[in-house]
Amino acid sequence: MSCGGEGAVYEWDLTTGGRIGETVDKSVRYGGCAVNAEGKFIYAVGNDELREISDSNVSRFNKLSHVENG
């Protein structure tokens, strides 16, 4: 998987190099993404939100709260 500031999360087939899925929301600037061990869920972080993606659809998202040190 890959993600970026343009609002896209892409899933890739590593054997063929082809794209097998995508989720695009141009209002989000993703800063990072990860996949769970089974490869079923992608977790993407952007715009202070954590989004869970499955089968190229956002299955849920949560607003992240900031913790200030001080």
mmCIF file of the N, C-alpha and C atoms, coordinates in Angstrom:
data_MODEL
# 
_entry.id   MODEL 
# 
loop_
_atom_site.group_PDB 
_atom_site.id 
_atom_site.type_symbol 
_atom_site.label_atom_id 
_atom_site.label_alt_id 
_atom_site.label_comp_id 
_atom_site.label_asym_id 
_atom_site.label_entity_id 
_atom_site.label_seq_id 
_atom_site.pdbx_PDB_ins_code 
_atom_site.Cartn_x 
_atom_site.Cartn_y 
_atom_site.Cartn_z 
_atom_site.occupancy 
_atom_site.B_iso_or_equiv 
_atom_site.pdbx_formal_charge 
_atom_site.auth_seq_id 
_atom_site.auth_comp_id 
_atom_site.auth_asym_id 
_atom_site.auth_atom_id 
_atom_site.pdbx_PDB_model_num 
ATOM 1   N N  . MET A 1 1  ? 0.837   -1.160  0.000   1.00 0.00 ? 1  MET A N  1 
ATOM 2   C CA . MET A 1 1  ? 0.000   0.000   0.000   1.00 0.00 ? 1  MET A CA 1 
ATOM 3   C C  . MET A 1 1  ? 0.877   1.215   0.000   1.00 0.00 ? 1  MET A C  1 
ATOM 4   N N  . SER A 1 2  ? 0.288   2.299   -0.485  1.00 0.00 ? 2  SER A N  1 
ATOM 5   C CA . SER A 1 2  ? 0.955   3.596   -0.460  1.00 0.00 ? 2  SER A CA 1 
ATOM 6   C C  . SER A 1 2  ? -0.116  4.663   -0.249  1.00 0.00 ? 2  SER A C  1 
ATOM 7   N N  . CYS A 1 3  ? 0.318   5.805   0.279   1.00 0.00 ? 3  CYS A N  1 
ATOM 8   C CA . CYS A 1 3  ? -0.618  6.901   0.506   1.00 0.00 ? 3  CYS A CA 1 
ATOM 9   C C  . CYS A 1 3  ? 0.136   8.205   0.400   1.00 0.00 ? 3  CYS A C  1 
ATOM 10  N N  . GLY A 1 4  ? -0.609  9.309   0.272   1.00 0.00 ? 4  GLY A N  1 
ATOM 11  C CA . GLY A 1 4  ? 0.075   10.580  0.150   1.00 0.00 ? 4  GLY A CA 1 
ATOM 12  C C  . GLY A 1 4  ? -0.814  11.782  0.356   1.00 0.00 ? 4  GLY A C  1 
ATOM 13  N N  . GLY A 1 5  ? -0.211  12.930  0.176   1.00 0.00 ? 5  GLY A N  1 
ATOM 14  C CA . GLY A 1 5  ? -0.866  14.197  0.411   1.00 0.00 ? 5  GLY A CA 1 
ATOM 15  C C  . GLY A 1 5  ? -1.967  14.538  -0.571  1.00 0.00 ? 5  GLY A C  1 
ATOM 16  N N  . GLU A 1 6  ? -2.081  13.787  -1.651  1.00 0.00 ? 6  GLU A N  1 
ATOM 17  C CA . GLU A 1 6  ? -3.138  14.042  -2.631  1.00 0.00 ? 6  GLU A CA 1 
ATOM 18  C C  . GLU A 1 6  ? -4.452  13.384  -2.253  1.00 0.00 ? 6  GLU A C  1 
ATOM 19  N N  . GLY A 1 7  ? -4.479  12.660  -1.114  1.00 0.00 ? 7  GLY A N  1 
ATOM 20  C CA . GLY A 1 7  ? -5.717  12.063  -0.623  1.00 0.00 ? 7  GLY A CA 1 
ATOM 21  C C  . GLY A 1 7  ? -5.982  10.654  -1.088  1.00 0.00 ? 7  GLY A C  1 
ATOM 22  N N  . ALA A 1 8  ? -4.972  9.992   -1.615  1.00 0.00 ? 8  ALA A N  1 
ATOM 23  C CA . ALA A 1 8  ? -5.165  8.633   -2.134  1.00 0.00 ? 8  ALA A CA 1 
ATOM 24  C C  . ALA A 1 8  ? -4.438  7.597   -1.291  1.00 0.00 ? 8  ALA A C  1 
ATOM 25  N N  . VAL A 1 9  ? -5.095  6.441   -1.142  1.00 0.00 ? 9  VAL A N  1 
ATOM 26  C CA . VAL A 1 9  ? -4.474  5.251   -0.571  1.00 0.00 ? 9  VAL A CA 1 
ATOM 27  C C  . VAL A 1 9  ? -4.597  4.175   -1.648  1.00 0.00 ? 9  VAL A C  1 
ATOM 28  N N  . TYR A 1 10 ? -3.473  3.626   -2.061  1.00 0.00 ? 10 TYR A N  1 
ATOM 29  C CA . TYR A 1 10 ? -3.459  2.609   -3.111  1.00 0.00 ? 10 TYR A CA 1 
ATOM 30  C C  . TYR A 1 10 ? -2.999  1.278   -2.553  1.00 0.00 ? 10 TYR A C  1 
ATOM 31  N N  . GLU A 1 11 ? -3.630  0.206   -3.036  1.00 0.00 ? 11 GLU A N  1 
ATOM 32  C CA . GLU A 1 11 ? -3.201  -1.154  -2.719  1.00 0.00 ? 11 GLU A CA 1 
ATOM 33  C C  . GLU A 1 11 ? -2.540  -1.734  -3.964  1.00 0.00 ? 11 GLU A C  1 
ATOM 34  N N  . TRP A 1 12 ? -1.422  -2.438  -3.785  1.00 0.00 ? 12 TRP A N  1 
ATOM 35  C CA . TRP A 1 12 ? -0.630  -2.955  -4.896  1.00 0.00 ? 12 TRP A CA 1 
ATOM 36  C C  . TRP A 1 12 ? -0.460  -4.463  -4.798  1.00 0.00 ? 12 TRP A C  1 
ATOM 37  N N  . ASP A 1 13 ? -0.403  -5.107  -5.941  1.00 0.00 ? 13 ASP A N  1 
ATOM 38  C CA . ASP A 1 13 ? -0.049  -6.526  -6.031  1.00 0.00 ? 13 ASP A CA 1 
ATOM 39  C C  . ASP A 1 13 ? 1.451   -6.582  -6.274  1.00 0.00 ? 13 ASP A C  1 
ATOM 40  N N  . LEU A 1 14 ? 2.197   -7.093  -5.319  1.00 0.00 ? 14 LEU A N  1 
ATOM 41  C CA . LEU A 1 14 ? 3.652   -7.087  -5.430  1.00 0.00 ? 14 LEU A CA 1 
ATOM 42  C C  . LEU A 1 14 ? 4.178   -8.076  -6.466  1.00 0.00 ? 14 LEU A C  1 
ATOM 43  N N  . THR A 1 15 ? 3.384   -9.063  -6.836  1.00 0.00 ? 15 THR A N  1 
ATOM 44  C CA . THR A 1 15 ? 3.847   -10.017 -7.847  1.00 0.00 ? 15 THR A CA 1 
ATOM 45  C C  . THR A 1 15 ? 3.733   -9.447  -9.258  1.00 0.00 ? 15 THR A C  1 
ATOM 46  N N  . THR A 1 16 ? 2.713   -8.624  -9.509  1.00 0.00 ? 16 THR A N  1 
ATOM 47  C CA . THR A 1 16 ? 2.533   -8.064  -10.850 1.00 0.00 ? 16 THR A CA 1 
ATOM 48  C C  . THR A 1 16 ? 2.927   -6.591  -10.930 1.00 0.00 ? 16 THR A C  1 
ATOM 49  N N  . GLY A 1 17 ? 2.976   -5.912  -9.792  1.00 0.00 ? 17 GLY A N  1 
ATOM 50  C CA . GLY A 1 17 ? 3.256   -4.482  -9.776  1.00 0.00 ? 17 GLY A CA 1 
ATOM 51  C C  . GLY A 1 17 ? 2.043   -3.633  -10.111 1.00 0.00 ? 17 GLY A C  1 
ATOM 52  N N  . GLY A 1 18 ? 0.884   -4.270  -10.271 1.00 0.00 ? 18 GLY A N  1 
ATOM 53  C CA . GLY A 1 18 ? -0.332  -3.541  -10.623 1.00 0.00 ? 18 GLY A CA 1 
ATOM 54  C C  . GLY A 1 18 ? -1.118  -3.093  -9.408  1.00 0.00 ? 18 GLY A C  1 
ATOM 55  N N  . ARG A 1 19 ? -1.888  -2.045  -9.610  1.00 0.00 ? 19 ARG A N  1 
ATOM 56  C CA . ARG A 1 19 ? -2.749  -1.534  -8.552  1.00 0.00 ? 19 ARG A CA 1 
ATOM 57  C C  . ARG A 1 19 ? -3.995  -2.414  -8.468  1.00 0.00 ? 19 ARG A C  1 
ATOM 58  N N  . ILE A 1 20 ? -4.366  -2.823  -7.235  1.00 0.00 ? 20 ILE A N  1 
ATOM 59  C CA . ILE A 1 20 ? -5.531  -3.694  -7.061  1.00 0.00 ? 20 ILE A CA 1 
ATOM 60  C C  . ILE A 1 20 ? -6.651  -3.023  -6.279  1.00 0.00 ? 20 ILE A C  1 
ATOM 61  N N  . GLY A 1 21 ? -6.406  -1.833  -5.768  1.00 0.00 ? 21 GLY A N  1 
ATOM 62  C CA . GLY A 1 21 ? -7.445  -1.122  -5.036  1.00 0.00 ? 21 GLY A CA 1 
ATOM 63  C C  . GLY A 1 21 ? -7.034  0.311   -4.789  1.00 0.00 ? 21 GLY A C  1 
ATOM 64  N N  . GLU A 1 22 ? -8.020  1.161   -4.580  1.00 0.00 ? 22 GLU A N  1 
ATOM 65  C CA . GLU A 1 22 ? -7.734  2.555   -4.261  1.00 0.00 ? 22 GLU A CA 1 
ATOM 66  C C  . GLU A 1 22 ? -8.884  3.161   -3.495  1.00 0.00 ? 22 GLU A C  1 
ATOM 67  N N  . THR A 1 23 ? -8.539  4.093   -2.630  1.00 0.00 ? 23 THR A N  1 
ATOM 68  C CA . THR A 1 23 ? -9.506  4.899   -1.897  1.00 0.00 ? 23 THR A CA 1 
ATOM 69  C C  . THR A 1 23 ? -9.014  6.328   -2.008  1.00 0.00 ? 23 THR A C  1 
ATOM 70  N N  . VAL A 1 24 ? -9.831  7.225   -2.541  1.00 0.00 ? 24 VAL A N  1 
ATOM 71  C CA . VAL A 1 24 ? -9.408  8.608   -2.755  1.00 0.00 ? 24 VAL A CA 1 
ATOM 72  C C  . VAL A 1 24 ? -10.402 9.557   -2.095  1.00 0.00 ? 24 VAL A C  1 
ATOM 73  N N  . ASP A 1 25 ? -9.875  10.466  -1.297  1.00 0.00 ? 25 ASP A N  1 
ATOM 74  C CA . ASP A 1 25 ? -10.647 11.548  -0.695  1.00 0.00 ? 25 ASP A CA 1 
ATOM 75  C C  . ASP A 1 25 ? -9.739  12.775  -0.726  1.00 0.00 ? 25 ASP A C  1 
ATOM 76  N N  . LYS A 1 26 ? -9.954  13.655  -1.674  1.00 0.00 ? 26 LYS A N  1 
ATOM 77  C CA . LYS A 1 26 ? -9.055  14.783  -1.888  1.00 0.00 ? 26 LYS A CA 1 
ATOM 78  C C  . LYS A 1 26 ? -9.059  15.796  -0.747  1.00 0.00 ? 26 LYS A C  1 
ATOM 79  N N  . SER A 1 27 ? -9.954  15.634  0.219   1.00 0.00 ? 27 SER A N  1 
ATOM 80  C CA . SER A 1 27 ? -9.963  16.542  1.361   1.00 0.00 ? 27 SER A CA 1 
ATOM 81  C C  . SER A 1 27 ? -9.002  16.086  2.457   1.00 0.00 ? 27 SER A C  1 
ATOM 82  N N  . VAL A 1 28 ? -8.371  14.933  2.266   1.00 0.00 ? 28 VAL A N  1 
ATOM 83  C CA . VAL A 1 28 ? -7.462  14.367  3.273   1.00 0.00 ? 28 VAL A CA 1 
ATOM 84  C C  . VAL A 1 28 ? -6.036  14.387  2.753   1.00 0.00 ? 28 VAL A C  1 
ATOM 85  N N  . ARG A 1 29 ? -5.101  14.769  3.622   1.00 0.00 ? 29 ARG A N  1 
ATOM 86  C CA . ARG A 1 29 ? -3.668  14.688  3.306   1.00 0.00 ? 29 ARG A CA 1 
ATOM 87  C C  . ARG A 1 29 ? -3.078  13.601  4.193   1.00 0.00 ? 29 ARG A C  1 
ATOM 88  N N  . TYR A 1 30 ? -2.886  12.426  3.631   1.00 0.00 ? 30 TYR A N  1 
ATOM 89  C CA . TYR A 1 30 ? -2.360  11.302  4.408   1.00 0.00 ? 30 TYR A CA 1 
ATOM 90  C C  . TYR A 1 30 ? -0.870  11.473  4.665   1.00 0.00 ? 30 TYR A C  1 
ATOM 91  N N  . GLY A 1 31 ? -0.479  11.194  5.902   1.00 0.00 ? 31 GLY A N  1 
ATOM 92  C CA . GLY A 1 31 ? 0.918   11.272  6.288   1.00 0.00 ? 31 GLY A CA 1 
ATOM 93  C C  . GLY A 1 31 ? 1.552   9.914   6.503   1.00 0.00 ? 31 GLY A C  1 
ATOM 94  N N  . GLY A 1 32 ? 0.734   8.878   6.602   1.00 0.00 ? 32 GLY A N  1 
ATOM 95  C CA . GLY A 1 32 ? 1.270   7.536   6.802   1.00 0.00 ? 32 GLY A CA 1 
ATOM 96  C C  . GLY A 1 32 ? 0.181   6.497   6.711   1.00 0.00 ? 32 GLY A C  1 
ATOM 97  N N  . CYS A 1 33 ? 0.591   5.279   6.414   1.00 0.00 ? 33 CYS A N  1 
ATOM 98  C CA . CYS A 1 33 ? -0.365  4.180   6.335   1.00 0.00 ? 33 CYS A CA 1 
ATOM 99  C C  . CYS A 1 33 ? 0.340   2.877   6.686   1.00 0.00 ? 33 CYS A C  1 
ATOM 100 N N  . ALA A 1 34 ? -0.442  1.914   7.124   1.00 0.00 ? 34 ALA A N  1 
ATOM 101 C CA . ALA A 1 34 ? 0.070   0.598   7.508   1.00 0.00 ? 34 ALA A CA 1 
ATOM 102 C C  . ALA A 1 34 ? -1.023  -0.428  7.259   1.00 0.00 ? 34 ALA A C  1 
ATOM 103 N N  . VAL A 1 35 ? -0.628  -1.683  7.156   1.00 0.00 ? 35 VAL A N  1 
ATOM 104 C CA . VAL A 1 35 ? -1.586  -2.768  6.949   1.00 0.00 ? 35 VAL A CA 1 
ATOM 105 C C  . VAL A 1 35 ? -1.461  -3.735  8.119   1.00 0.00 ? 35 VAL A C  1 
ATOM 106 N N  . ASN A 1 36 ? -2.586  -4.372  8.495   1.00 0.00 ? 36 ASN A N  1 
ATOM 107 C CA . ASN A 1 36 ? -2.508  -5.329  9.605   1.00 0.00 ? 36 ASN A CA 1 
ATOM 108 C C  . ASN A 1 36 ? -1.852  -6.620  9.125   1.00 0.00 ? 36 ASN A C  1 
ATOM 109 N N  . ALA A 1 37 ? -1.500  -7.490  10.043  1.00 0.00 ? 37 ALA A N  1 
ATOM 110 C CA . ALA A 1 37 ? -0.733  -8.699  9.737   1.00 0.00 ? 37 ALA A CA 1 
ATOM 111 C C  . ALA A 1 37 ? -1.431  -9.615  8.734   1.00 0.00 ? 37 ALA A C  1 
ATOM 112 N N  . GLU A 1 38 ? -2.749  -9.664  8.762   1.00 0.00 ? 38 GLU A N  1 
ATOM 113 C CA . GLU A 1 38 ? -3.494  -10.524 7.843   1.00 0.00 ? 38 GLU A CA 1 
ATOM 114 C C  . GLU A 1 38 ? -3.689  -9.881  6.473   1.00 0.00 ? 38 GLU A C  1 
ATOM 115 N N  . GLY A 1 39 ? -3.382  -8.591  6.350   1.00 0.00 ? 39 GLY A N  1 
ATOM 116 C CA . GLY A 1 39 ? -3.551  -7.882  5.087   1.00 0.00 ? 39 GLY A CA 1 
ATOM 117 C C  . GLY A 1 39 ? -4.980  -7.500  4.783   1.00 0.00 ? 39 GLY A C  1 
ATOM 118 N N  . LYS A 1 40 ? -5.860  -7.581  5.769   1.00 0.00 ? 40 LYS A N  1 
ATOM 119 C CA . LYS A 1 40 ? -7.277  -7.282  5.537   1.00 0.00 ? 40 LYS A CA 1 
ATOM 120 C C  . LYS A 1 40 ? -7.602  -5.802  5.692   1.00 0.00 ? 40 LYS A C  1 
ATOM 121 N N  . PHE A 1 41 ? -6.939  -5.119  6.611   1.00 0.00 ? 41 PHE A N  1 
ATOM 122 C CA . PHE A 1 41 ? -7.246  -3.725  6.895   1.00 0.00 ? 41 PHE A CA 1 
ATOM 123 C C  . PHE A 1 41 ? -6.018  -2.851  6.657   1.00 0.00 ? 41 PHE A C  1 
ATOM 124 N N  . ILE A 1 42 ? -6.272  -1.680  6.102   1.00 0.00 ? 42 ILE A N  1 
ATOM 125 C CA . ILE A 1 42 ? -5.260  -0.638  5.981   1.00 0.00 ? 42 ILE A CA 1 
ATOM 126 C C  . ILE A 1 42 ? -5.656  0.454   6.960   1.00 0.00 ? 42 ILE A C  1 
ATOM 127 N N  . TYR A 1 43 ? -4.675  0.992   7.660   1.00 0.00 ? 43 TYR A N  1 
ATOM 128 C CA . TYR A 1 43 ? -4.898  2.113   8.568   1.00 0.00 ? 43 TYR A CA 1 
ATOM 129 C C  . TYR A 1 43 ? -4.113  3.297   8.019   1.00 0.00 ? 43 TYR A C  1 
ATOM 130 N N  . ALA A 1 44 ? -4.815  4.401   7.759   1.00 0.00 ? 44 ALA A N  1 
ATOM 131 C CA . ALA A 1 44 ? -4.186  5.583   7.189   1.00 0.00 ? 44 ALA A CA 1 
ATOM 132 C C  . ALA A 1 44 ? -4.449  6.776   8.098   1.00 0.00 ? 44 ALA A C  1 
ATOM 133 N N  . VAL A 1 45 ? -3.417  7.595   8.296   1.00 0.00 ? 45 VAL A N  1 
ATOM 134 C CA . VAL A 1 45 ? -3.514  8.757   9.173   1.00 0.00 ? 45 VAL A CA 1 
ATOM 135 C C  . VAL A 1 45 ? -3.382  10.018  8.333   1.00 0.00 ? 45 VAL A C  1 
ATOM 136 N N  . GLY A 1 46 ? -4.332  10.921  8.521   1.00 0.00 ? 46 GLY A N  1 
ATOM 137 C CA . GLY A 1 46 ? -4.281  12.199  7.828   1.00 0.00 ? 46 GLY A CA 1 
ATOM 138 C C  . GLY A 1 46 ? -5.306  13.156  8.405   1.00 0.00 ? 46 GLY A C  1 
ATOM 139 N N  . ASN A 1 47 ? -4.999  14.446  8.349   1.00 0.00 ? 47 ASN A N  1 
ATOM 140 C CA . ASN A 1 47 ? -5.912  15.485  8.853   1.00 0.00 ? 47 ASN A CA 1 
ATOM 141 C C  . ASN A 1 47 ? -6.414  15.182  10.262  1.00 0.00 ? 47 ASN A C  1 
ATOM 142 N N  . ASP A 1 48 ? -5.556  14.700  11.132  1.00 0.00 ? 48 ASP A N  1 
ATOM 143 C CA . ASP A 1 48 ? -5.915  14.382  12.518  1.00 0.00 ? 48 ASP A CA 1 
ATOM 144 C C  . ASP A 1 48 ? -6.973  13.298  12.619  1.00 0.00 ? 48 ASP A C  1 
ATOM 145 N N  . GLU A 1 49 ? -7.009  12.388  11.662  1.00 0.00 ? 49 GLU A N  1 
ATOM 146 C CA . GLU A 1 49 ? -7.945  11.272  11.661  1.00 0.00 ? 49 GLU A CA 1 
ATOM 147 C C  . GLU A 1 49 ? -7.200  9.971   11.404  1.00 0.00 ? 49 GLU A C  1 
ATOM 148 N N  . LEU A 1 50 ? -7.720  8.917   11.971  1.00 0.00 ? 50 LEU A N  1 
ATOM 149 C CA . LEU A 1 50 ? -7.247  7.572   11.680  1.00 0.00 ? 50 LEU A CA 1 
ATOM 150 C C  . LEU A 1 50 ? -8.371  6.867   10.942  1.00 0.00 ? 50 LEU A C  1 
ATOM 151 N N  . ARG A 1 51 ? -8.094  6.417   9.728   1.00 0.00 ? 51 ARG A N  1 
ATOM 152 C CA . ARG A 1 51 ? -9.116  5.750   8.928   1.00 0.00 ? 51 ARG A CA 1 
ATOM 153 C C  . ARG A 1 51 ? -8.751  4.284   8.749   1.00 0.00 ? 51 ARG A C  1 
ATOM 154 N N  . GLU A 1 52 ? -9.765  3.437   8.905   1.00 0.00 ? 52 GLU A N  1 
ATOM 155 C CA . GLU A 1 52 ? -9.612  2.008   8.655   1.00 0.00 ? 52 GLU A CA 1 
ATOM 156 C C  . GLU A 1 52 ? -10.236 1.715   7.295   1.00 0.00 ? 52 GLU A C  1 
ATOM 157 N N  . ILE A 1 53 ? -9.470  1.103   6.404   1.00 0.00 ? 53 ILE A N  1 
ATOM 158 C CA . ILE A 1 53 ? -9.911  0.856   5.038   1.00 0.00 ? 53 ILE A CA 1 
ATOM 159 C C  . ILE A 1 53 ? -9.898  -0.638  4.784   1.00 0.00 ? 53 ILE A C  1 
ATOM 160 N N  . SER A 1 54 ? -10.980 -1.130  4.201   1.00 0.00 ? 54 SER A N  1 
ATOM 161 C CA . SER A 1 54 ? -11.098 -2.544  3.839   1.00 0.00 ? 54 SER A CA 1 
ATOM 162 C C  . SER A 1 54 ? -11.825 -2.635  2.506   1.00 0.00 ? 54 SER A C  1 
ATOM 163 N N  . ASP A 1 55 ? -11.323 -3.429  1.593   1.00 0.00 ? 55 ASP A N  1 
ATOM 164 C CA . ASP A 1 55 ? -11.935 -3.595  0.271   1.00 0.00 ? 55 ASP A CA 1 
ATOM 165 C C  . ASP A 1 55 ? -12.157 -2.246  -0.423  1.00 0.00 ? 55 ASP A C  1 
ATOM 166 N N  . SER A 1 56 ? -11.162 -1.366  -0.336  1.00 0.00 ? 56 SER A N  1 
ATOM 167 C CA . SER A 1 56 ? -11.171 -0.037  -0.961  1.00 0.00 ? 56 SER A CA 1 
ATOM 168 C C  . SER A 1 56 ? -12.258 0.893   -0.437  1.00 0.00 ? 56 SER A C  1 
ATOM 169 N N  . ASN A 1 57 ? -12.789 0.612   0.739   1.00 0.00 ? 57 ASN A N  1 
ATOM 170 C CA . ASN A 1 57 ? -13.802 1.466   1.370   1.00 0.00 ? 57 ASN A CA 1 
ATOM 171 C C  . ASN A 1 57 ? -13.380 1.811   2.790   1.00 0.00 ? 57 ASN A C  1 
ATOM 172 N N  . VAL A 1 58 ? -13.672 3.036   3.195   1.00 0.00 ? 58 VAL A N  1 
ATOM 173 C CA . VAL A 1 58 ? -13.413 3.430   4.581   1.00 0.00 ? 58 VAL A CA 1 
ATOM 174 C C  . VAL A 1 58 ? -14.466 2.767   5.448   1.00 0.00 ? 58 VAL A C  1 
ATOM 175 N N  . SER A 1 59 ? -14.029 1.853   6.308   1.00 0.00 ? 59 SER A N  1 
ATOM 176 C CA . SER A 1 59 ? -14.984 1.142   7.154   1.00 0.00 ? 59 SER A CA 1 
ATOM 177 C C  . SER A 1 59 ? -15.276 1.903   8.441   1.00 0.00 ? 59 SER A C  1 
ATOM 178 N N  . ARG A 1 60 ? -14.317 2.726   8.884   1.00 0.00 ? 60 ARG A N  1 
ATOM 179 C CA . ARG A 1 60 ? -14.568 3.605   10.030  1.00 0.00 ? 60 ARG A CA 1 
ATOM 180 C C  . ARG A 1 60 ? -13.418 4.592   10.145  1.00 0.00 ? 60 ARG A C  1 
ATOM 181 N N  . PHE A 1 61 ? -13.692 5.702   10.823  1.00 0.00 ? 61 PHE A N  1 
ATOM 182 C CA . PHE A 1 61 ? -12.623 6.649   11.094  1.00 0.00 ? 61 PHE A CA 1 
ATOM 183 C C  . PHE A 1 61 ? -12.851 7.298   12.443  1.00 0.00 ? 61 PHE A C  1 
ATOM 184 N N  . ASN A 1 62 ? -11.758 7.704   13.043  1.00 0.00 ? 62 ASN A N  1 
ATOM 185 C CA . ASN A 1 62 ? -11.781 8.333   14.358  1.00 0.00 ? 62 ASN A CA 1 
ATOM 186 C C  . ASN A 1 62 ? -10.945 9.598   14.326  1.00 0.00 ? 62 ASN A C  1 
ATOM 187 N N  . LYS A 1 63 ? -11.472 10.641  14.944  1.00 0.00 ? 63 LYS A N  1 
ATOM 188 C CA . LYS A 1 63 ? -10.693 11.858  15.133  1.00 0.00 ? 63 LYS A CA 1 
ATOM 189 C C  . LYS A 1 63 ? -9.630  11.596  16.192  1.00 0.00 ? 63 LYS A C  1 
ATOM 190 N N  . LEU A 1 64 ? -8.425  12.061  15.937  1.00 0.00 ? 64 LEU A N  1 
ATOM 191 C CA . LEU A 1 64 ? -7.344  11.912  16.907  1.00 0.00 ? 64 LEU A CA 1 
ATOM 192 C C  . LEU A 1 64 ? -7.287  13.158  17.766  1.00 0.00 ? 64 LEU A C  1 
ATOM 193 N N  . SER A 1 65 ? -7.077  12.963  19.047  1.00 0.00 ? 65 SER A N  1 
ATOM 194 C CA . SER A 1 65 ? -6.941  14.109  19.949  1.00 0.00 ? 65 SER A CA 1 
ATOM 195 C C  . SER A 1 65 ? -5.460  14.354  20.179  1.00 0.00 ? 65 SER A C  1 
ATOM 196 N N  . HIS A 1 66 ? -5.129  15.607  20.351  1.00 0.00 ? 66 HIS A N  1 
ATOM 197 C CA . HIS A 1 66 ? -3.748  15.988  20.585  1.00 0.00 ? 66 HIS A CA 1 
ATOM 198 C C  . HIS A 1 66 ? -3.451  15.962  22.076  1.00 0.00 ? 66 HIS A C  1 
ATOM 199 N N  . VAL A 1 67 ? -2.297  15.445  22.425  1.00 0.00 ? 67 VAL A N  1 
ATOM 200 C CA . VAL A 1 67 ? -1.834  15.451  23.803  1.00 0.00 ? 67 VAL A CA 1 
ATOM 201 C C  . VAL A 1 67 ? -0.642  16.380  23.853  1.00 0.00 ? 67 VAL A C  1 
ATOM 202 N N  . GLU A 1 68 ? -0.743  17.412  24.656  1.00 0.00 ? 68 GLU A N  1 
ATOM 203 C CA . GLU A 1 68 ? 0.344   18.370  24.754  1.00 0.00 ? 68 GLU A CA 1 
ATOM 204 C C  . GLU A 1 68 ? 1.197   18.029  25.965  1.00 0.00 ? 68 GLU A C  1 
ATOM 205 N N  . ASN A 1 69 ? 2.499   18.023  25.744  1.00 0.00 ? 69 ASN A N  1 
ATOM 206 C CA . ASN A 1 69 ? 3.447   17.778  26.839  1.00 0.00 ? 69 ASN A CA 1 
ATOM 207 C C  . ASN A 1 69 ? 3.803   19.126  27.461  1.00 0.00 ? 69 ASN A C  1 
ATOM 208 N N  . GLY A 1 70 ? 3.942   19.129  28.757  1.00 0.00 ? 70 GLY A N  1 
ATOM 209 C CA . GLY A 1 70 ? 4.312   20.401  29.322  1.00 0.00 ? 70 GLY A CA 1 
ATOM 210 C C  . GLY A 1 70 ? 4.327   20.357  30.743  1.00 0.00 ? 70 GLY A C  1 
# 
